[in-house]
Amino acid sequence: MKPYRKHIFICTGKSCSSKGSEEVLKRLREILDEKGLKGEIKSSKGGCFGVCGETDPRGGFCPTAVIYPEGGWYRN
């Protein structure tokens, strides 16, 4: 098995789930499948990433995703 090019984790902790993270993960998986990228990009549920308590003038960090190997964080 060759390694994945990217690995995307979507937070499915309590706060992120209440703001639609499960739906985000479902849609992400649909898009990866539609584009034929399931073998190159892996998507996974992540537990709480612990950033919901951070102050953000846009109203919070949920839902949150992180993409490896770069370690880029995405929110809202």
C-alpha positions as CSV (number, residue, x, y, z in Angstrom):
1,M,0.0,0.0,0.0
2,K,1.4,3.4,-1.0
3,P,1.1,6.2,1.5
4,Y,-1.6,8.8,1.2
5,R,-0.6,12.2,-0.3
6,K,-2.8,14.0,2.3
7,H,-4.7,13.1,5.5
8,I,-7.6,15.3,6.5
9,F,-8.9,15.2,10.0
10,I,-12.3,16.7,10.8
11,C,-13.1,17.4,14.4
12,T,-16.1,15.6,15.6
13,G,-16.0,16.7,19.2
14,K,-19.2,18.0,20.8
15,S,-18.9,21.7,19.8
16,C,-17.8,21.0,16.2
17,S,-20.5,18.3,15.8
18,S,-23.2,20.7,16.9
19,K,-22.0,23.1,14.2
20,G,-22.1,20.5,11.4
21,S,-18.8,18.8,11.3
22,E,-20.3,15.3,10.7
23,E,-22.0,16.8,7.5
24,V,-18.7,18.4,6.5
25,L,-16.9,15.0,6.8
26,K,-19.7,13.3,4.8
27,R,-19.6,15.8,2.0
28,L,-15.7,15.8,1.9
29,R,-15.8,12.0,1.5
30,E,-18.4,12.3,-1.3
31,I,-16.2,14.8,-3.1
32,L,-13.1,12.7,-2.7
33,D,-15.0,9.7,-4.2
34,E,-16.5,11.8,-7.0
35,K,-13.0,13.1,-8.0
36,G,-11.4,9.6,-7.7
37,L,-9.1,10.8,-4.8
38,K,-10.0,8.2,-2.2
39,G,-6.7,6.4,-2.7
40,E,-4.6,9.6,-2.5
41,I,-6.3,11.5,0.2
42,K,-7.6,10.0,3.5
43,S,-10.3,11.5,5.6
44,S,-10.8,10.7,9.2
45,K,-12.9,11.8,12.2
46,G,-10.8,13.5,14.8
47,G,-11.7,13.9,18.5
48,C,-11.8,17.3,20.0
49,F,-8.9,19.4,18.8
50,G,-9.1,21.7,21.9
51,V,-9.4,25.0,20.1
52,C,-13.1,25.8,20.7
53,G,-12.3,28.0,23.7
54,E,-10.0,30.2,21.7
55,T,-11.1,33.8,21.1
56,D,-12.1,34.5,17.5
57,P,-13.9,37.7,16.4
58,R,-15.7,35.7,13.7
59,G,-17.5,33.6,16.3
60,G,-15.4,30.6,17.1
61,F,-13.4,27.9,15.5
62,C,-16.1,25.2,14.9
63,P,-16.0,23.1,12.8
64,T,-12.3,22.6,12.6
65,A,-10.1,20.6,10.2
66,V,-6.4,19.9,10.0
67,I,-4.5,18.6,7.0
68,Y,-1.3,16.7,7.1
69,P,1.5,16.5,6.2
70,E,1.5,20.3,6.1
71,G,-0.3,20.7,9.4
72,G,-2.6,23.4,8.1
73,W,-5.6,24.3,10.2
74,Y,-9.0,25.4,8.9
75,R,-12.0,26.6,10.7
76,N,-15.6,27.7,10.2
